[in-house]
């Protein structure tokens, strides 16, 4: 039984380190870096309606942000971060941009919706449609169609009268999003677009039309630019500082806690790898504040091990056996560790819901780092140490960094 426990310990450690060693390179390559580590720029826009007297709504702000994202993607810029903020602001973060002026000029233009004849002549534009007037309806109760509310039935009748039997192309900027046929004169302020749509396709089309009918002017409120060289220097210095800190932590744990310190080293390596995997799976962007939260999480994970090991050492000094000291120390330290982690998670949650931008990124990274730390440096760490103790490999107080002279009679 003792040999079986030790074999399970060796197997778990070998599998853990083997998986980490074979996958770390690909995981690191998939981690998205923010503009402060990769270079790029960040702009905070204030949105205002093109027409006076109108208001900026949350829907128009969301649709404008979606339009900006499509424009940036069309320029070949990978994975931009474009998010609405507050009542009238849009924050744009784009990393790895080589021609910043071109992208910024492209972002300023409002989305323009036009209806054109087969020759490309503009017959209707965004001002001819009611804001938010495009929606999904059902023909015969089953077939999704898109209906559009217009401002003038007479103008629409005049346009459709000229194009009976021809196509009326619908364009957003210069991209054709639909090309329906005009079958008859439509003397109504409601136009319908039919086709072999799924509900999702019809919904996307309606959203796109609403986007063009609700263009917003964007004014730069704040801008920050980080050169690619400066970003690479920040990444290099951050990596060097992190590696040095990690090595010092491992040396500290091995010197003061011996065998438990070795177990903590394995779980800390797994902790770092798992956190990077979480970033990849979430498609999250790693920034300097995120790295700060990650390093803070490492500190809390180490702290969880230290609290447990110190309680075990106290029990050994009081004369208990290694096995009994492990049980008592683990039990008495668990509540302390969980209380500390849960209060930090609550504080990070408040930061996330009340903060914006980098503050939210820091808070979210901290929350995930604590959760991963609990999994690896509380539960897994105790499992591995328990296997060693049950295998009778760890028999003397010196294995925990306790001198024989300090052990009192029970």
Number of C-alpha atoms within 10 A of each C-alpha: 8 13 14 12 19 20 15 15 18 15 12 13 17 12 11 15 15 11 13 17 11 10 12 14 10 9 18 14 10 14 19 18 19 24 26 25 25 25 23 23 22 19 19 21 22 18 23 18 18 16 12 7 6 11 14 17 13 15 15 24 25 18 23 28 21 17 21 23 19 12 17 20 13 10 11 9 16 13 16 17 16 22 19 21 17 9 12 19 23 24 20 20 20 23 26 22 19 13 9 13 10 11 16 14 9 13 18 15 14 20 24 19 29 24 21 20 19 12 7 10 11 16 17 19 17 21 18 18 23 17 21 18 18 25 19 21 17 13 11 7 7 9 14 22 23 24 19 20 19 22 16 15 16 13 18 21 17 14 21 22 16 13 18 15 13 16 17 24 21 22 21 21 15 11 9 14 15 17 18 14 16 18 13 14 16 20 17 15 17 17 16 15 19 17 13 10 15 12 17 11 15 22 19 16 21 21 21 22 28 25 29 27 25 30 27 26 16 21 15 15 13 11 13 12 16 17 19 20 12 15 21 16 16 17 19 13 12 16 13 12 11 16 12 11 15 18 12 12 19 18 16 13 21 19 14 17 23 18 20 24 27 17 23 31 22 19 27 24 17 22 24 19 18 19 20 21 18 17 19 18 12 10 13 16 16 23 21 19 19 21 19 16 22 24 18 16 25 24 17 21 27 22 14 24 25 19 18 24 24 18 19 26 23 17 22 28 21 15 16 20 16 21 17 14 21 22 15 17 21 20 14 14 19 15 11 13 19 14 11 12 21 14 11 17 20 13 14 21 17 13 17 20 12 10 15 13 12 14 17 20 22 24 25 19 27 27 23 18 27 26 17 20 28 20 15 23 27 22 13 18 23 20 15 22 20 19 21 24 18 18 19 16 15 19 15 15 20 14 17 23 19 18 13 12 8 13 17 12 8 10
